[in-house]
């Protein structure tokens, strides 16, 4: 009889992915050390860090993130490769985590990542060669990061096809799979609400009179005009539109949520962990502390089921 294996699947979810660190910490406290690890997008980054005993370095980096620090990684690229300055971020990860020359065969435990073939739309399982290339392929979300040329294929984010790669983990030999889905409660609703710009305008005018009595009439007029315009949509109606980044972020969330549910229905794990992270936005890495804490708490909420499933594995073996 083969030695029974526990597999850990870390799903995609951009900044929410730091919650994977909390999940791993809580599992370790329970004495659970996965034998194989599969990751997608940010889940591949955390998974690779864990599989190379570099999770402490990643956590330290994540906890150091501030809003201003994140802005340093954002850039406007003329060639539309992506909004994130990938070169700067790659250098940072190389210095912080030390994966620039790492090969899959040199990892402490079996690890696999999933990416998407941009030409065919098929998922690609990455389990050999450069870990560095595999990670950037798995995380190359269109519009944020540039696509990656790997084995004569242009690869992009694995979350486009398999956000929580249970299938990969089972193919790697896992008998019991613990999967982490970061896309369970991430769809934020935007309601069309009539605004009352006159009230806010009057409030602003009163504030200006109290604090800046020597302001010119022209300056006040400009301020009031800006307030009014911020409450008028592009079609002239007096409703407040979602900001562009909110539209992009929520569109990604909708796609990820529906795709994740579909894939998990066909490939259910033995234990499904779903941290509550609907208040963590696409690039809000500065919320890493709260995300890590929620990942830890999620495992605590599922502790009995996790122990039951893994203990059954040991007994059957």
N, C-alpha and C positions, 0 to 999 in steps of 0.2 A: 504494500500500500504506500502511495506517495505521501510525502509530508504535507499536511494541510496548510494552506496559505491564506493569509488575510490580505485583501487588497484595499487600497485607499484611492478614491477618485476625487480629484479637486477640480471643480468646474470653473468656467469662465465667469467674469463679472467685474472687470476693470478694477477700480479702487476698492470695491467690496471684497476683493480677493485677499486682503490682509486678514480677513476673518479666518482664513484657512490656518493661519499661525495659531490662533486661539484653539481651533479644533485639534490640531496636532498636539499642542501642550496638554489639553485635557485628556486626550487618548493616552498620552504617555503616562500621566498620573494614574490612569486606570491599569497600567501595565500592558497596554496594547501598542505594539510596534509593528506596523504593516510590513509584510514581506515584499510586496510590489506596490508601485505607485504610478498612477496615470493622471496626467494633467492636461488642461486645455487653457490656452491663453494665460491669464495671470495665474491660474491654477498650475500651469506648467512651471512658471517661475518659482512659486512657493514649493512645489513638489521637488524640483531639481535642487533647490536650496536644502531641503530636508534630506534628500537622497545623497547629498554630499557633505552632510554635517555642517552646513553653513546657515542654518536657520537663525541662529543668534545674530549673525551679521545683517541678515535681511530685516529682522525685527528692529534692530537698532537703527537701521537706515529709515525704515517706515515711520518709526516713532519720532524721528528728527524732522519729518516733513512739515512744512508750514505752507500757507497759501502763497507767500512770496517765493518760496523755494520751488514750488510747482510751476509758477509762472516762468521761471527760468528755463523750463523744459518746453515751453510752448513757443512756436515760431510760425511765421507766415512764409510758406515756401512757394516760390514762383512756379516750380514744376509740379505743384499740387501733390507732392509725395505724401504729405501728412502734416497735421498741425503740431505734432510733437517732434521736438528736435531729437531724432533717434540717435544721432552720433553722440551727443552729450550724454544721453541716458545710457547708451551702451557702455561708454567709458566709465560711467558711475557704477554700473552693475559689475563691470569687470574688476574695478578697484575694490568695491565693497564685498562682493560675493566670490570673486576669483574664479570665473568660469571661462575665461577667454581661450584657454588651451585644453579644456577638459573634454575627454572622450567618454561616450556612454559606457564603454567597457571598464572605465576607471571609477565608476560610481560605487558608493557603498552598498547600494541595493538596486534591484531592477527598477528602471524608470522608463516611461514612455510618454510622448507628447503627441497631440493631434493638431494637424494644420489642414488647410483647404487648398486644393489645386485650383488656381484662378482660371485655368483654361477649361477644365472639365467639370468643376464644381464637386469633385469627389474628395472625400476625406483621405488624408495621408497620415499614416502612423509613422512616427519618427522614433527609432529605437537604436540607431547606430550612427557612428560618425561623431561630428562635433555637437556637443550639447549647446554651445553658444548659438550655432546656426539654427538648431531645432527650436530653441526658446524664442528667438526673434521671428521665426516662421510662424510659430503657434500664436504669438501675440500681435501679429501684423494686422491690426484692425484697419480696414480701409478708411482713409480720411484722417486717421490719427497717426499710424505708422506706415512707412513704405513697405511694399511687398518684398519678399526675399527670394532670390534665385538659389534654388537648392536642387541638386541632381537634375539640372536642366528643366526645372519646373518653377514657375512663379507661384510662391506659396503665400497665403494670407491666413488670417486668424481662424483657428479651428472652431471657434464658437459659431461660425456661420453654418456649420454642418453637424457638429456633435459637441454641444456645450458641456455635457457631463459624460465623458467617455467611458461608460460602464463596459461597453463591448471591448474596448482596448484592454481594460484591466482584466477581464475574464480571459481574453486571448493570451495574456501574459501568465496565466496559470492561477489566478485567484479563485479560491473556493468560496469564500465569503467576502462580499464587497460592501464596504462602507463608502457611500457617496455623499458629496457635499454640493448641494444646489444653491447657488447664490441668486437665482432668478425667480424665486417663488413669489415674492411680494414687492416687486420693484416698479410696477406700472403705476405712475402717478396720474391722477385725473385732473384735467383742466376744464373747469366749468366756465361757461360764458356768463359773465356777471356784468351788469350795467354799472359803470363807475359814476361817481359824482364829482367831477373835476372842480365844480364851483366851490364845494365844501373845502376840498384840499387846497384850492387856490386861495380862498379866503383865509384859511389857516396859515398858509405860507405868507400871505400879505401881512397878517397880524404879527407874525414872528419877525418879518423884516422890519416892520415899524418899530417894534420894541428894541431889536438888537442893532439895527442899522438905520437909524433915523436920518442920517445924512446921505443915504443912497439916492442916486438920481432917479427921476421918473423913468428914464430910459432903461436903467439897469433892472428896475423892478418889472418893467414890461417884458424884458427879455426872460427874466426868471419865470414869470407867470406863463409866458408862451411855451417855455420848455416843459413846464409841468403839464400844461394842457395837451401838448403833443405826445407826451409819454402815455397819456390815457386814451389816445385816439389811434385806432388800428389803421392798417394800410388802406382799407377800403373806406375810411372816413367815419366808421361807426364808433361810438363811444364805449368801446369795450377794451379790456386790457389783453393784449396778445401774449402768449408765452414767448420768452426770449429765444433767440436762435439756438443757443446751446441747449436750452431745455427741450426744444423740438427735436434736435439731433439725439440727445440723450434718451428721451422718452421713446422715440422711434426705435432706437436700438433695443431698449428694454422690452418693448412690445414684441419685437421679432424674437428676441432671446427667450422670453417667457413662454411664448407659444411653441417654439421649437423644442425647448427643454421638456415641456410637458409631453409632447409627442414622442420624443426619443425615450424618455423614462417609462412611458406606458409600454413601449415595446421591449425595453431592456431594463427592467426594474432591478435595483440593487437590493441587497438583503437588509441594509439599514440606510435610510435616507435622512440626512441632516439638512435642515433648511433654516439657516440663520435669518433673523429679522433685520433687514438692512435697507428698508425702503427710504431711509433718510440719508443714504450715502450716495452721492452723485457720481457721475462717470469718472471724473478726474480728482475727486476729493480725497486724495491720499492723506491729507492733513487730519482726517478722521480715523486714522489707523488705530489709535488707542481704543476708541469705542468699537471699531470693527473687530479687533482682536478679542476684546472682552465679550462681545456677542457670540463670536465663534466658540469661545470657551463655555459660555452659558448654554449654548445650543446643545453641546455634548452632555452637559449636566442634566438638561431636561430629558434627554434620550438615554440616560445612563443605564437604566434597567434593561431596555431593549438591546442595547449594544452588548451588555454583558451576557444576556440570554443567547443572542445569536453567536457570539464568539465562543462561549462556553459549550454550546451545542456542537460547534465545529471540533473542539478539543475532544469531547466525549465520543463523537462519531469516529474520530481518528483512532 
